[in-house]
Amino acid sequence: MTPSNNELQFILGHRGFRGHLENTLPAFKRALRYADGIEFDVRLTGDGRLVVLHDGEFSADGRNYRVETVTYRELLRLHPLGKLVPTLNRVLELSPKVMNADVKDPNALSLLIGELERKNFLERTVISTDDLSIAMSAIKECPDCRVGFSITCALNLGLSLRQLRGIYSIHVPLDLARYVGMRGLLTLLRLYRRKGLQVWLWNYRMNELSLIPTLSHIVNAVISDDPARLKRFLSLKFNRGNTGGG
């Protein structure tokens, strides 16, 4: 995985495809028909299984459960997605070209690194988190790993670049444009690029088609809610831009 320093290289499916089947094998398989790779969330069950789920808590039978307190078998029985909840190994079997594994549980980190190393997937994976302590632990445990830091709130937006030393990529939410404006977002992205960070945009229910074209020249990757639509749009835009009279 060797993104260029000056152009959009990768489109990844955000949890595969965002929707009721996100973070499941059907969503990942569909995303990989269009995207270069996938983004997914990693947690640890009570019996030590690495699973792909975003939320750490879920409701069933009138009770709340936490992923880290139930066994994998219990998770399949109780979780609203049922048997669609995949283990990490099932996702790795898809062999994406590029992966972004977002660590939601610090206890999952060492097992994740070990599994990626055993399967020879470290070089194609960015291990990301919005928790600076997890990011620093990943860098310390695996100096060769590509570690990303995700901006998810104003608190971690304010981290100094010195605090991000050793970070490979900064993952910036597209909806930041709502708060700082497009000019402010472009300024921030240029700052990260000047400091040698890979810039990955991730979307959460924003209009990708209206915003990504303005930003694509300054980012290395986009984690898209709908990679099929974004891929088609960018292809059409690029083709139109390269046609003309002789």
Contacts in CASP RR format, 6 or more apart in sequence:
PFRMAT RR
TARGET T0000
AUTHOR 0000-0000-0000
METHOD contacts of the structure
MODEL  1
MTPSNNELQFILGHRGFRGHLENTLPAFKRALRYADGIEFDVRLTGDGRL
VVLHDGEFSADGRNYRVETVTYRELLRLHPLGKLVPTLNRVLELSPKVMN
ADVKDPNALSLLIGELERKNFLERTVISTDDLSIAMSAIKECPDCRVGFS
ITCALNLGLSLRQLRGIYSIHVPLDLARYVGMRGLLTLLRLYRRKGLQVW
LWNYRMNELSLIPTLSHIVNAVISDDPARLKRFLSLKFNRGNTGGG
1 97 0 8 1.000
1 98 0 8 1.000
1 123 0 8 1.000
1 124 0 8 1.000
1 125 0 8 1.000
1 126 0 8 1.000
1 146 0 8 1.000
3 9 0 8 1.000
3 10 0 8 1.000
3 198 0 8 1.000
3 220 0 8 1.000
3 221 0 8 1.000
4 220 0 8 1.000
5 193 0 8 1.000
5 220 0 8 1.000
6 217 0 8 1.000
7 216 0 8 1.000
7 217 0 8 1.000
7 220 0 8 1.000
8 216 0 8 1.000
8 217 0 8 1.000
8 219 0 8 1.000
8 220 0 8 1.000
8 221 0 8 1.000
8 222 0 8 1.000
8 234 0 8 1.000
9 36 0 8 1.000
9 220 0 8 1.000
9 221 0 8 1.000
10 35 0 8 1.000
10 36 0 8 1.000
10 37 0 8 1.000
10 98 0 8 1.000
10 220 0 8 1.000
10 221 0 8 1.000
10 222 0 8 1.000
11 34 0 8 1.000
11 35 0 8 1.000
11 36 0 8 1.000
11 37 0 8 1.000
11 221 0 8 1.000
11 222 0 8 1.000
11 224 0 8 1.000
11 227 0 8 1.000
11 230 0 8 1.000
11 231 0 8 1.000
11 234 0 8 1.000
12 31 0 8 1.000
12 35 0 8 1.000
12 36 0 8 1.000
12 37 0 8 1.000
12 38 0 8 1.000
12 39 0 8 1.000
12 98 0 8 1.000
12 99 0 8 1.000
12 100 0 8 1.000
12 221 0 8 1.000
12 222 0 8 1.000
12 223 0 8 1.000
12 224 0 8 1.000
12 227 0 8 1.000
13 31 0 8 1.000
13 35 0 8 1.000
13 37 0 8 1.000
13 38 0 8 1.000
13 39 0 8 1.000
13 223 0 8 1.000
13 224 0 8 1.000
13 225 0 8 1.000
13 227 0 8 1.000
14 22 0 8 1.000
14 39 0 8 1.000
14 202 0 8 1.000
14 203 0 8 1.000
14 223 0 8 1.000
14 224 0 8 1.000
14 225 0 8 1.000
14 227 0 8 1.000
15 22 0 8 1.000
15 23 0 8 1.000
15 27 0 8 1.000
15 38 0 8 1.000
15 39 0 8 1.000
15 40 0 8 1.000
15 41 0 8 1.000
15 54 0 8 1.000
16 22 0 8 1.000
16 23 0 8 1.000
16 27 0 8 1.000
16 28 0 8 1.000
16 30 0 8 1.000
16 31 0 8 1.000
16 35 0 8 1.000
16 38 0 8 1.000
16 39 0 8 1.000
16 40 0 8 1.000
16 227 0 8 1.000
17 27 0 8 1.000
17 30 0 8 1.000
17 31 0 8 1.000
17 225 0 8 1.000
17 226 0 8 1.000
17 227 0 8 1.000
17 228 0 8 1.000
18 205 0 8 1.000
18 225 0 8 1.000
18 226 0 8 1.000
19 27 0 8 1.000
21 27 0 8 1.000
21 81 0 8 1.000
21 84 0 8 1.000
22 54 0 8 1.000
23 40 0 8 1.000
23 41 0 8 1.000
23 52 0 8 1.000
23 53 0 8 1.000
23 54 0 8 1.000
23 86 0 8 1.000
24 52 0 8 1.000
24 81 0 8 1.000
24 84 0 8 1.000
24 85 0 8 1.000
24 86 0 8 1.000
25 84 0 8 1.000
25 86 0 8 1.000
25 90 0 8 1.000
25 91 0 8 1.000
25 94 0 8 1.000
26 84 0 8 1.000
28 38 0 8 1.000
28 40 0 8 1.000
28 91 0 8 1.000
28 94 0 8 1.000
28 96 0 8 1.000
29 94 0 8 1.000
30 228 0 8 1.000
31 37 0 8 1.000
31 38 0 8 1.000
31 227 0 8 1.000
31 228 0 8 1.000
32 38 0 8 1.000
32 94 0 8 1.000
32 96 0 8 1.000
33 228 0 8 1.000
34 227 0 8 1.000
34 228 0 8 1.000
34 231 0 8 1.000
34 232 0 8 1.000
35 224 0 8 1.000
35 227 0 8 1.000
35 228 0 8 1.000
35 231 0 8 1.000
36 96 0 8 1.000
36 97 0 8 1.000
36 98 0 8 1.000
37 96 0 8 1.000
37 97 0 8 1.000
37 98 0 8 1.000
37 99 0 8 1.000
38 91 0 8 1.000
38 94 0 8 1.000
38 96 0 8 1.000
38 98 0 8 1.000
38 99 0 8 1.000
38 100 0 8 1.000
39 99 0 8 1.000
39 100 0 8 1.000
39 102 0 8 1.000
39 202 0 8 1.000
39 223 0 8 1.000
40 52 0 8 1.000
40 91 0 8 1.000
40 99 0 8 1.000
40 100 0 8 1.000
40 101 0 8 1.000
40 102 0 8 1.000
41 52 0 8 1.000
41 53 0 8 1.000
41 54 0 8 1.000
41 102 0 8 1.000
41 104 0 8 1.000
42 50 0 8 1.000
42 51 0 8 1.000
42 52 0 8 1.000
42 88 0 8 1.000
42 101 0 8 1.000
42 102 0 8 1.000
42 103 0 8 1.000
42 104 0 8 1.000
42 105 0 8 1.000
42 108 0 8 1.000
42 112 0 8 1.000
43 50 0 8 1.000
43 51 0 8 1.000
43 52 0 8 1.000
43 53 0 8 1.000
43 56 0 8 1.000
43 67 0 8 1.000
43 68 0 8 1.000
43 104 0 8 1.000
43 105 0 8 1.000
43 108 0 8 1.000
44 50 0 8 1.000
44 51 0 8 1.000
44 67 0 8 1.000
44 68 0 8 1.000
44 105 0 8 1.000
44 107 0 8 1.000
44 108 0 8 1.000
44 111 0 8 1.000
45 51 0 8 1.000
45 67 0 8 1.000
45 68 0 8 1.000
45 70 0 8 1.000
45 71 0 8 1.000
45 72 0 8 1.000
45 75 0 8 1.000
46 67 0 8 1.000
46 68 0 8 1.000
46 69 0 8 1.000
46 70 0 8 1.000
46 71 0 8 1.000
47 71 0 8 1.000
47 72 0 8 1.000
48 72 0 8 1.000
48 111 0 8 1.000
49 71 0 8 1.000
49 72 0 8 1.000
49 87 0 8 1.000
50 87 0 8 1.000
50 88 0 8 1.000
50 89 0 8 1.000
50 108 0 8 1.000
50 111 0 8 1.000
50 112 0 8 1.000
50 115 0 8 1.000
51 67 0 8 1.000
51 72 0 8 1.000
51 75 0 8 1.000
51 85 0 8 1.000
51 86 0 8 1.000
51 87 0 8 1.000
51 88 0 8 1.000
52 85 0 8 1.000
52 86 0 8 1.000
52 87 0 8 1.000
52 88 0 8 1.000
52 91 0 8 1.000
53 67 0 8 1.000
53 79 0 8 1.000
53 85 0 8 1.000
53 104 0 8 1.000
54 104 0 8 1.000
55 67 0 8 1.000
56 66 0 8 1.000
56 67 0 8 1.000
56 68 0 8 1.000
56 104 0 8 1.000
56 105 0 8 1.000
57 64 0 8 1.000
57 65 0 8 1.000
57 66 0 8 1.000
57 67 0 8 1.000
58 64 0 8 1.000
58 65 0 8 1.000
58 67 0 8 1.000
58 78 0 8 1.000
58 79 0 8 1.000
58 80 0 8 1.000
59 65 0 8 1.000
59 80 0 8 1.000
60 78 0 8 1.000
60 79 0 8 1.000
60 80 0 8 1.000
61 78 0 8 1.000
65 78 0 8 1.000
67 75 0 8 1.000
67 105 0 8 1.000
68 105 0 8 1.000
68 107 0 8 1.000
70 78 0 8 1.000
72 87 0 8 1.000
75 82 0 8 1.000
75 85 0 8 1.000
76 82 0 8 1.000
76 83 0 8 1.000
76 85 0 8 1.000
79 85 0 8 1.000
88 101 0 8 1.000
88 112 0 8 1.000
88 115 0 8 1.000
89 115 0 8 1.000
92 115 0 8 1.000
92 116 0 8 1.000
92 119 0 8 1.000
92 121 0 8 1.000
96 124 0 8 1.000
97 124 0 8 1.000
98 124 0 8 1.000
98 125 0 8 1.000
98 126 0 8 1.000
98 221 0 8 1.000
99 121 0 8 1.000
99 124 0 8 1.000
99 125 0 8 1.000
99 126 0 8 1.000
100 125 0 8 1.000
100 126 0 8 1.000
100 128 0 8 1.000
100 171 0 8 1.000
100 200 0 8 1.000
100 223 0 8 1.000
101 112 0 8 1.000
101 116 0 8 1.000
101 125 0 8 1.000
101 126 0 8 1.000
101 127 0 8 1.000
101 128 0 8 1.000
102 128 0 8 1.000
102 129 0 8 1.000
102 150 0 8 1.000
103 109 0 8 1.000
103 112 0 8 1.000
103 127 0 8 1.000
103 128 0 8 1.000
103 129 0 8 1.000
103 131 0 8 1.000
103 134 0 8 1.000
103 138 0 8 1.000
104 129 0 8 1.000
106 131 0 8 1.000
106 133 0 8 1.000
106 134 0 8 1.000
106 137 0 8 1.000
109 127 0 8 1.000
109 134 0 8 1.000
109 137 0 8 1.000
109 138 0 8 1.000
109 141 0 8 1.000
110 141 0 8 1.000
112 127 0 8 1.000
113 122 0 8 1.000
113 127 0 8 1.000
113 138 0 8 1.000
113 141 0 8 1.000
113 142 0 8 1.000
113 145 0 8 1.000
116 122 0 8 1.000
116 125 0 8 1.000
116 127 0 8 1.000
117 142 0 8 1.000
122 142 0 8 1.000
122 144 0 8 1.000
122 145 0 8 1.000
125 145 0 8 1.000
125 146 0 8 1.000
126 146 0 8 1.000
126 147 0 8 1.000
126 148 0 8 1.000
126 168 0 8 1.000
126 169 0 8 1.000
126 200 0 8 1.000
127 138 0 8 1.000
127 142 0 8 1.000
127 145 0 8 1.000
127 146 0 8 1.000
127 147 0 8 1.000
127 148 0 8 1.000
128 135 0 8 1.000
128 147 0 8 1.000
128 148 0 8 1.000
128 149 0 8 1.000
128 150 0 8 1.000
128 169 0 8 1.000
128 171 0 8 1.000
129 135 0 8 1.000
129 138 0 8 1.000
129 147 0 8 1.000
129 148 0 8 1.000
129 149 0 8 1.000
129 150 0 8 1.000
130 149 0 8 1.000
130 150 0 8 1.000
130 151 0 8 1.000
130 152 0 8 1.000
130 153 0 8 1.000
130 156 0 8 1.000
132 149 0 8 1.000
132 156 0 8 1.000
132 159 0 8 1.000
132 163 0 8 1.000
135 147 0 8 1.000
135 148 0 8 1.000
135 149 0 8 1.000
135 167 0 8 1.000
138 145 0 8 1.000
138 147 0 8 1.000
139 145 0 8 1.000
139 147 0 8 1.000
139 166 0 8 1.000
139 167 0 8 1.000
146 168 0 8 1.000
146 169 0 8 1.000
147 166 0 8 1.000
147 167 0 8 1.000
147 168 0 8 1.000
147 169 0 8 1.000
148 167 0 8 1.000
148 168 0 8 1.000
148 169 0 8 1.000
148 170 0 8 1.000
148 171 0 8 1.000
148 200 0 8 1.000
149 156 0 8 1.000
149 159 0 8 1.000
149 164 0 8 1.000
149 167 0 8 1.000
149 169 0 8 1.000
149 170 0 8 1.000
149 171 0 8 1.000
150 156 0 8 1.000
150 171 0 8 1.000
150 173 0 8 1.000
150 202 0 8 1.000
151 157 0 8 1.000
151 170 0 8 1.000
151 171 0 8 1.000
151 172 0 8 1.000
151 173 0 8 1.000
151 176 0 8 1.000
152 173 0 8 1.000
157 176 0 8 1.000
161 195 0 8 1.000
164 170 0 8 1.000
164 197 0 8 1.000
167 197 0 8 1.000
168 197 0 8 1.000
168 198 0 8 1.000
169 197 0 8 1.000
169 198 0 8 1.000
169 199 0 8 1.000
169 200 0 8 1.000
169 220 0 8 1.000
169 221 0 8 1.000
170 192 0 8 1.000
170 197 0 8 1.000
170 198 0 8 1.000
170 199 0 8 1.000
170 200 0 8 1.000
171 200 0 8 1.000
171 201 0 8 1.000
171 202 0 8 1.000
171 223 0 8 1.000
172 185 0 8 1.000
172 188 0 8 1.000
172 189 0 8 1.000
172 192 0 8 1.000
172 199 0 8 1.000
172 200 0 8 1.000
172 201 0 8 1.000
172 202 0 8 1.000
173 201 0 8 1.000
173 202 0 8 1.000
173 203 0 8 1.000
173 204 0 8 1.000
174 201 0 8 1.000
174 202 0 8 1.000
174 203 0 8 1.000
174 204 0 8 1.000
174 206 0 8 1.000
174 208 0 8 1.000
174 211 0 8 1.000
174 212 0 8 1.000
175 203 0 8 1.000
175 204 0 8 1.000
175 205 0 8 1.000
175 206 0 8 1.000
176 185 0 8 1.000
176 188 0 8 1.000
177 185 0 8 1.000
177 206 0 8 1.000
177 211 0 8 1.000
180 188 0 8 1.000
182 211 0 8 1.000
182 214 0 8 1.000
185 215 0 8 1.000
186 214 0 8 1.000
186 215 0 8 1.000
186 218 0 8 1.000
189 199 0 8 1.000
189 215 0 8 1.000
189 218 0 8 1.000
189 219 0 8 1.000
190 218 0 8 1.000
192 199 0 8 1.000
193 199 0 8 1.000
193 218 0 8 1.000
198 220 0 8 1.000
198 221 0 8 1.000
199 218 0 8 1.000
199 219 0 8 1.000
199 220 0 8 1.000
199 221 0 8 1.000
200 219 0 8 1.000
200 220 0 8 1.000
200 221 0 8 1.000
200 222 0 8 1.000
200 223 0 8 1.000
201 212 0 8 1.000
201 215 0 8 1.000
201 219 0 8 1.000
201 221 0 8 1.000
201 222 0 8 1.000
201 223 0 8 1.000
202 222 0 8 1.000
202 223 0 8 1.000
203 222 0 8 1.000
203 223 0 8 1.000
203 224 0 8 1.000
203 225 0 8 1.000
204 225 0 8 1.000
205 225 0 8 1.000
208 222 0 8 1.000
208 224 0 8 1.000
208 225 0 8 1.000
208 226 0 8 1.000
208 229 0 8 1.000
208 230 0 8 1.000
208 233 0 8 1.000
209 229 0 8 1.000
209 230 0 8 1.000
209 233 0 8 1.000
212 222 0 8 1.000
212 230 0 8 1.000
212 234 0 8 1.000
213 234 0 8 1.000
213 237 0 8 1.000
216 222 0 8 1.000
216 234 0 8 1.000
222 230 0 8 1.000
224 230 0 8 1.000
END
